Amino acid sequence: MKLLKVRSIYHLFLYTLQINTINLFANSNFPRIFHYLYLAKKFSEACEHYTEAIFCKISAEKKAVLYCNRSFASLKLEENQLALFDACEAIKLDPTNVKGYYRKG
């Protein structure tokens, strides 16, 4: 039952990305999407979507959050160099982002 729920929300996320990539954070479901991808252990797909979202026109603080989240997914995929790079980028964009320092450590 959970797999069907994850799949339908995941498809909703893909549709939202195609329609509204510029104002991604207007979609209140976006933070939940990564949670469902995490539960489904689809870290490579999460990395791809975070990469697309990073190139949207959003504030530096929100972009730092995306880098932190992609860093976490990269750690789960054991891509340590990419995870470290993303953590450093998050710190550059928002020096007050504690998760960036945690991911870097």
C-alpha positions as CSV (number, residue, x, y, z in Angstrom):
1,M,0.0,0.0,0.0
2,K,2.8,2.5,0.8
3,L,4.5,1.8,-2.5
4,L,1.4,2.9,-4.4
5,K,1.2,6.1,-2.3
6,V,4.9,6.8,-2.9
7,R,4.5,6.2,-6.6
8,S,1.5,8.5,-7.0
9,I,3.1,11.4,-5.1
10,Y,6.3,10.8,-7.0
11,H,4.5,11.2,-10.3
12,L,2.7,14.3,-9.0
13,F,6.2,15.7,-8.2
14,L,7.4,15.0,-11.8
15,Y,4.3,16.7,-13.2
16,T,4.9,19.7,-10.9
17,L,8.5,20.0,-12.0
18,Q,7.5,20.1,-15.6
19,I,4.8,22.7,-15.1
20,N,6.3,24.9,-12.4
21,T,10.0,24.7,-12.3
22,I,10.6,28.4,-11.7
23,N,8.5,28.7,-8.6
24,L,9.3,25.2,-7.2
25,F,8.9,26.2,-3.5
26,A,5.3,27.4,-4.1
27,N,4.4,23.7,-4.1
28,S,3.9,22.9,-0.4
29,N,4.4,19.2,-1.2
30,F,8.0,19.5,-2.2
31,P,9.5,18.9,1.2
32,R,7.4,15.7,1.5
33,I,8.5,14.4,-1.9
34,F,12.1,13.9,-0.7
35,H,10.7,12.1,2.4
36,Y,8.8,9.7,0.1
37,L,11.7,9.2,-2.2
38,Y,13.8,8.5,1.0
39,L,11.3,5.9,2.2
40,A,11.3,4.2,-1.3
41,K,15.2,4.4,-1.2
42,K,15.3,6.2,-4.6
43,F,18.3,8.3,-3.8
44,S,19.6,8.6,-7.3
45,E,16.2,9.9,-8.5
46,A,16.2,12.4,-5.6
47,C,19.6,13.6,-6.7
48,E,18.5,14.1,-10.2
49,H,15.5,16.2,-9.1
50,Y,17.5,18.2,-6.7
51,T,20.0,19.0,-9.4
52,E,17.1,20.3,-11.6
53,A,15.7,22.3,-8.8
54,I,19.1,23.9,-8.0
55,F,19.0,25.6,-11.4
56,C,15.7,27.3,-10.7
57,K,15.5,31.0,-9.9
58,I,15.2,30.8,-6.1
59,S,16.8,32.6,-3.2
60,A,20.3,31.6,-2.0
61,E,18.9,30.2,1.3
62,K,16.5,27.9,-0.4
63,K,19.2,26.8,-2.8
64,A,21.4,26.0,0.2
65,V,18.6,23.7,1.5
66,L,18.6,21.9,-1.9
67,Y,22.3,21.5,-1.8
68,C,22.1,20.0,1.7
69,N,19.3,17.6,0.7
70,R,21.3,16.5,-2.4
71,S,24.3,16.1,-0.2
72,F,22.3,13.7,2.1
73,A,21.1,11.7,-0.9
74,S,24.7,11.5,-2.2
75,L,25.9,10.2,1.1
76,K,23.3,7.5,1.0
77,L,24.6,6.5,-2.5
78,E,28.1,6.6,-1.0
79,E,29.2,9.3,-3.4
80,N,31.2,11.1,-0.8
81,Q,33.0,13.6,-3.0
82,L,29.7,14.9,-4.4
83,A,28.3,15.1,-0.9
84,L,31.2,17.1,0.3
85,F,31.0,19.5,-2.7
86,D,27.3,20.0,-2.1
87,A,27.8,20.7,1.6
88,C,30.5,23.3,0.8
89,E,28.2,25.0,-1.7
90,A,25.4,25.1,0.9
91,I,27.8,26.8,3.3
92,K,28.9,29.3,0.7
93,L,25.3,30.2,-0.1
94,D,24.1,30.4,3.5
95,P,26.8,30.4,6.2
96,T,24.1,30.1,8.9
97,N,22.9,26.7,7.5
98,V,23.8,24.3,10.3
99,K,23.0,21.2,8.1
100,G,25.7,22.3,5.6
101,Y,28.3,22.1,8.3
102,Y,26.9,18.8,9.6
103,R,27.0,17.3,6.1
104,K,30.6,18.6,5.6
105,G,31.8,17.1,8.9
